[in-house]
C-alpha cells in the first residue's frame, strides 16, 4: 500500500475578495504498465534474435513449428542462437512525482484578472531505456596508453593514461547481443514561472494572454526512438546515468499564447448582426536535440544507440546557424577515438521555434427559437509562416559530416 501526501492553502490576504494566494504540494505515483512492449519478445516462445553478417536469404523461408537452434552458452556447441534480450528491471520501483505550486491572483478591474504562479516538480524512479549488456568503461592506467575498441574486431583506438575508454573484449554476457531493458532509475525535474492576464466577456470583448518560462530536465524523455525523435533512444552509459542528465526532449524554454473573441458591434438584433471574430496566436521556442554519430563508435555493444561526438576545440564561430538548409555547423564537432565516448552532453542544441496565427469569423443567425444557423470561416496559420521540425541530428555518416537540414511541419 502506498500513502500519498497532499496539502493545500487558499488565502485572501486583504479580505476584500480581489486577491487570492494559493499553494499546494502533493506526491503522486504512476503505474508501471504497457510492459508487454518488452515482455513479448522473450525466448524460447517468442525470442528476438540478432544476426550480423548473415544474408537474409539464408534465414528464409520461416517455417512454422521449426524451432531455432538452442541458445548459445558455454557448453552449447554451434550452431546456436544469440538472442537480443529484452525485459524489465527485476526489482522495479514505483515511479513517483512530487509536485508543488504557489499562485497569486489579483483582480485589476471588473472582469480583468492577473495571475502569477511558480510550478515545480521532482520525479524519481522513472523509466529509462538501458542496455545492461554493454562493456563497462574503464580508466586507462598504463603510462604508454591503452588500446580501445570494445566489441569491434578491427576498429581500434589508443587513449592516453587517465582517459576513459571501452576496453577491447566481449559483452558481459557474450552469449547474448545488445539488450533493451526498462530500468526505474530515472530522475526528472520541472520548474516554471507562469503569468496570465484574462478579461471576461464585456462589451463584446474577451481575451486571454499567457507566458510560461520553464526548464525541464531528465535523463531519458522517450522510451523508444519513435516517442522522442530529437534524442537517442537509449542511455549512453548504463553505469553512468548522470551523464545523460540534461534538457528534456519535451523542454520548451518559452511559450506564449494570446487568444481573443470579439463580437462585432453592429447589427445587434438585426439580420446583419451576430458576427464575431476569434484569433489565437502561439509562439514557442524550439525543442532541444542531441547531435549524434551515426554509429556505435564506442563499440560498447549497444547497437541501438548512436554515440555522441566530441566538441571540436579548434572550432570558432556560431554553432547554430539557424538556416533550414543547415541548422547547425557540423564542423563544431569531431569524431572521438574508436572505443571511447564523445564529450558532448545530451540535448545541448535547440531546434527551430514555432509561430502560428489562427483566425476565424463566425456569423450566427436565428432561424426559430430553437434552431440557429452558423456560418464559419477558419484560417489556420494565416500568415503562412513556415515552421520546421528538429533538424537531422546525425553529424557523421561513414566518418564524414552530414548537413543538418530541418523538415517543414507546417
Secondary structure as GFF3:
##gff-version 3
##sequence-region A 1 410
A	DSSP	beta_strand	6	11	.	.	.	ID=ss1
A	DSSP	beta_strand	19	29	.	.	.	ID=ss2
A	DSSP	alpha_helix	36	39	.	.	.	ID=ss3
A	DSSP	three_ten_helix	56	59	.	.	.	ID=ss4
A	DSSP	beta_strand	86	88	.	.	.	ID=ss5
A	DSSP	beta_strand	96	109	.	.	.	ID=ss6
A	DSSP	beta_strand	112	130	.	.	.	ID=ss7
A	DSSP	beta_strand	137	139	.	.	.	ID=ss8
A	DSSP	beta_strand	146	148	.	.	.	ID=ss9
A	DSSP	beta_strand	157	159	.	.	.	ID=ss10
A	DSSP	beta_strand	164	166	.	.	.	ID=ss11
A	DSSP	beta_strand	180	202	.	.	.	ID=ss12
A	DSSP	beta_strand	205	218	.	.	.	ID=ss13
A	DSSP	three_ten_helix	241	244	.	.	.	ID=ss14
A	DSSP	beta_strand	246	247	.	.	.	ID=ss15
A	DSSP	beta_strand	254	263	.	.	.	ID=ss16
A	DSSP	beta_strand	275	284	.	.	.	ID=ss17
A	DSSP	beta_strand	288	289	.	.	.	ID=ss18
A	DSSP	beta_strand	292	293	.	.	.	ID=ss19
A	DSSP	beta_strand	310	311	.	.	.	ID=ss20
A	DSSP	beta_strand	320	323	.	.	.	ID=ss21
A	DSSP	beta_strand	326	328	.	.	.	ID=ss22
A	DSSP	three_ten_helix	330	332	.	.	.	ID=ss23
A	DSSP	beta_strand	333	334	.	.	.	ID=ss24
A	DSSP	beta_strand	349	350	.	.	.	ID=ss25
A	DSSP	beta_strand	354	366	.	.	.	ID=ss26
A	DSSP	beta_strand	372	379	.	.	.	ID=ss27
A	DSSP	beta_strand	388	391	.	.	.	ID=ss28
A	DSSP	beta_strand	394	397	.	.	.	ID=ss29
A	DSSP	beta_strand	400	401	.	.	.	ID=ss30
A	DSSP	beta_strand	406	408	.	.	.	ID=ss31
###
